[in-house]
Structures are given as C-alpha cells and as structure tokens.
Amino acid sequence: MGGFIRYSGGNIETVVRTYTKDDVSVIFAGNVHIARREYFLSLQDILNNCEKVMYERIKKCEPIEELKVYIDLFDFWDKHEPRAAWPSDLWFVHHVMDYSADNWVHWDVSWKEMWEEFRRRFPKQEDIERAKNIVLDRYRRKELGRLLNKREYAEYLIEWPYDEIGKALLEYRDRHIIKGIRKFLGMGVKSLGLFYGASHGEAIEDYLFEKRDSRLRRRSG
C-alpha cells in the first residue's frame, strides 16, 4: 500500500505524513479499522489541532436489495460493542474516535453511490456474485465456519488482495477524497487533516505532489 502500512512481527504499523508548502499543511493519518485504543487516541490528538479534518465512513442509504449482504455484514461489525463481542485489547475505529468537534467533517460517499459506480463499471450479474463472494470471504472464512474475530480480521485486512472490483471502488473513493481536499484548500484552509484508511494514502500523496508542485515537502511521523 505504497509504504503507508505494514504487518510485521504480529504488529500492524501505519504512518502519519505531513505535506507542507509555504503556510499550508496537509496531515494524512492513514489508519486501520481495528487496533488498540491508544492507537486511535494518538491519531485523534494529532488531528484535533487541524483547522479542518476530513474523515471517512460510508454513508447509510435506503436499503437496496442487492446491497443487503454488504450492509448486514458491515452493520454486524459496527454495532457490536467491542469488548462484549470479542474480549481483547482491540477496538473498532468508530467506537473510539470522537467526530463531534466542529472542525471534523464527514466526507465520504454513500452505499448507493458505491453501488451505482459498481454497476457502471461491472454491469454483468456474474460480477455481482463475484463481489458478494469476496465480501463474504472477507468476513467469514469457510474453514472457520464463523465470522472472523477482531484480531483475525485485522490481520486479514493486511493480507486481503484488491482485485479489479476492489481497486475500482477504492479509486472511486480516492477521487471523492481528492474533491474534498481541493474544496477545503480552495477555501483557504491552512491546516487540513485527513483520517482515512491507509489504502487511500498513495492516491492522496500522488495528487498532492502533482497538484501542489514539486516544492511540496513530505514528513513522516
């Protein structure tokens, strides 16, 4: 994932990168969905100091029958109380992060928009079945006969390869994030924080270097 995440020795590591030009800075805090509570709190502390912070969370929409398998699975993960569901030191991102401050802005697409993009790119019924099987495998490994627990899921996210469908939808969300970056920098925001999955880091960095010119500097933390 372009050097934004790695899995080593049983630990998942992500990077925080700051991009600067003149008096403007953009902080990308690439994250994973499941980690220790302290990990998320440290990212919260970094981003809270930004003038604006864009964050991800696919927006809910009216149920579409073809989307039900996806929404059911994501709701299962999102709604379970983390410690009640899987006693461990791992937490789901949305159970820790506080998005309530005025400078935090929810900037993501909806399930309906994702579905429309998917059908535009992959119109065949066989593509729907293929995507459904990918999602099901992602959350329920056949050999286990159950949903993955949090630690297994965290490890699987690192190993899970993006096929052409996954890449297409990732790129679609990348383009939406870049629209937000363009919007807020265009409004004169001097310190912009980005809280998105680490898999979006490469596209964000490519955009910032291409559009903000080669004098833009990068610092990792």
C-alpha positions in Angstrom: 0.0 0.0 0.0 2.6 2.5 -1.1 4.5 2.3 2.2 1.6 3.6 4.3 1.0 0.3 6.2 2.9 -2.8 7.0 2.3 -6.0 9.1 5.4 -7.2 10.9 6.1 -9.4 13.8 2.4 -9.6 14.8 2.0 -5.8 14.7 0.2 -3.5 12.2 2.0 -0.2 11.7 0.7 2.8 9.8 2.3 6.1 9.1 1.3 9.8 9.6 2.6 12.0 6.8 2.6 15.8 6.8 2.8 17.6 3.5 3.7 21.3 3.5 4.0 24.2 1.1 4.5 27.8 2.4 2.0 28.2 5.2 -0.3 25.3 4.2 0.0 21.8 5.7 -1.9 18.6 5.0 -1.7 15.8 7.5 -2.7 12.3 6.3 -3.2 9.9 9.2 -3.7 6.6 7.4 -5.4 4.1 9.7 -6.7 0.6 10.0 -10.2 -0.2 11.1 -9.3 -2.3 14.2 -6.4 -1.5 16.6 -5.6 -0.8 20.2 -7.5 2.1 21.8 -4.2 4.0 22.4 -3.5 3.9 18.6 -6.7 5.8 17.7 -6.4 8.2 20.6 -2.9 9.2 19.5 -4.2 9.9 16.0 -7.1 11.9 17.5 -4.6 14.1 19.4 -2.6 14.8 16.2 -5.7 15.7 14.1 -7.6 17.7 16.6 -5.1 20.6 16.1 -6.0 20.9 12.4 -8.2 23.7 11.2 -10.4 21.1 9.4 -10.3 17.3 9.4 -12.0 15.1 6.8 -12.9 11.6 7.9 -14.3 8.5 6.2 -17.4 6.5 6.9 -19.5 5.2 4.0 -22.9 6.9 4.4 -26.0 4.9 5.0 -28.8 4.9 2.5 -32.2 3.4 1.9 -31.8 -0.4 1.6 -31.2 -1.7 -1.9 -31.8 -5.4 -2.2 -28.5 -6.1 -3.9 -26.6 -4.3 -1.2 -28.2 -6.2 1.7 -25.4 -8.7 2.0 -22.8 -5.9 2.3 -24.8 -3.7 4.7 -25.7 -6.6 7.0 -22.1 -7.6 7.4 -20.8 -4.1 8.0 -23.6 -3.4 10.5 -22.6 -6.5 12.4 -19.1 -5.2 12.9 -20.2 -1.6 13.5 -23.0 -2.2 16.0 -21.4 -4.8 18.3 -20.0 -3.4 21.5 -16.2 -4.1 21.1 -15.5 -5.7 24.5 -18.8 -7.5 24.7 -18.4 -9.1 21.3 -14.7 -10.0 21.5 -12.9 -9.5 24.8 -9.5 -8.3 23.8 -7.3 -5.2 23.6 -8.6 -4.3 20.1 -11.2 -1.8 19.3 -13.2 -0.8 16.2 -12.3 2.6 15.0 -15.8 4.2 15.3 -16.1 3.0 18.9 -13.0 5.2 19.9 -12.8 8.2 17.6 -14.7 11.3 18.5 -16.0 13.1 15.4 -18.2 15.6 17.2 -15.9 18.6 17.1 -16.9 21.4 14.6 -13.7 21.0 12.7 -14.3 17.3 11.9 -16.1 16.9 8.6 -17.7 13.7 7.4 -16.5 13.4 3.8 -17.3 10.1 2.1 -19.6 8.5 -0.5 -22.8 6.6 0.3 -23.6 2.9 -0.2 -26.0 3.9 -3.0 -23.2 5.9 -4.8 -20.9 2.9 -4.4 -23.5 0.6 -5.8 -24.1 2.9 -8.8 -20.4 3.1 -9.5 -20.0 -0.6 -9.3 -22.9 -1.3 -11.7 -21.5 1.3 -14.1 -18.1 -0.4 -14.1 -19.3 -4.0 -13.7 -22.7 -4.5 -15.3 -22.9 -8.3 -15.5 -24.7 -10.4 -13.0 -21.7 -12.6 -12.6 -19.8 -9.6 -11.3 -22.4 -9.1 -8.6 -22.0 -12.7 -7.5 -18.2 -12.4 -7.6 -18.2 -9.2 -5.5 -20.6 -10.8 -3.0 -18.3 -13.8 -2.6 -15.3 -11.5 -2.0 -17.1 -9.7 0.8 -18.4 -12.9 2.4 -15.0 -14.4 2.4 -13.6 -11.2 3.9 -15.8 -11.6 6.9 -16.4 -15.3 7.2 -13.7 -17.8 6.3 -15.1 -21.0 5.1 -12.7 -23.2 7.1 -13.7 -21.4 10.3 -17.5 -21.6 9.7 -17.9 -18.2 11.6 -17.3 -14.5 11.3 -13.7 -13.6 11.9 -12.9 -12.2 15.3 -11.3 -8.8 15.5 -7.7 -9.9 15.6 -8.2 -12.3 12.7 -10.0 -9.6 10.8 -7.3 -7.0 11.4 -4.6 -9.5 10.1 -6.8 -10.4 7.1 -7.2 -6.8 6.1 -3.4 -6.6 5.5 -3.3 -9.8 3.5 -6.5 -9.3 1.5 -5.7 -8.6 -2.1 -7.6 -6.0 -4.1 -8.9 -7.5 -7.3 -10.2 -5.3 -10.2 -13.5 -4.7 -8.4 -11.9 -3.6 -5.1 -9.4 -1.4 -7.0 -12.2 0.3 -9.0 -14.2 1.1 -5.9 -11.1 2.2 -4.0 -10.2 4.6 -6.8 -13.8 5.9 -6.8 -13.5 6.8 -3.2 -10.0 8.2 -3.8 -11.5 10.7 -6.3 -14.1 11.8 -3.8 -11.5 12.4 -1.1 -9.4 14.5 -3.6 -12.5 16.6 -4.3 -12.7 17.4 -0.6 -9.0 18.3 -0.4 -9.4 20.6 -3.4 -12.5 22.1 -1.8 -11.1 22.9 1.6 -7.7 24.1 0.4 -9.5 26.2 -2.2 -11.5 27.8 0.7 -8.2 28.9 2.3 -7.8 26.2 5.0 -4.2 26.3 6.2 -4.1 23.1 8.2 -6.1 20.1 6.8 -6.2 16.7 8.4 -7.2 13.5 6.6 -8.4 10.5 8.5 -8.8 7.7 6.0 -7.8 4.1 5.6 -4.1 3.7 4.8 -5.0 2.2 1.4 -6.0 5.7 0.3 -2.6 7.2 1.0 -0.9 6.5 -2.3 -3.6 8.3 -4.4 -3.7 11.2 -1.9 0.1 11.6 -2.0 0.2 11.4 -5.8 -2.4 14.2 -6.0 -0.7 16.5 -3.5 2.6 16.2 -5.3 1.1 16.6 -8.8 -1.2 19.5 -8.0 0.8 21.3 -5.3 4.1 21.1 -7.4 7.5 19.5 -6.6 8.3 22.1 -3.9 5.8 20.4 -1.6 7.7 18.7 1.2 6.8 15.4 2.9 7.5 14.5 6.5 6.6 11.1 8.1 5.9 10.6 11.7 
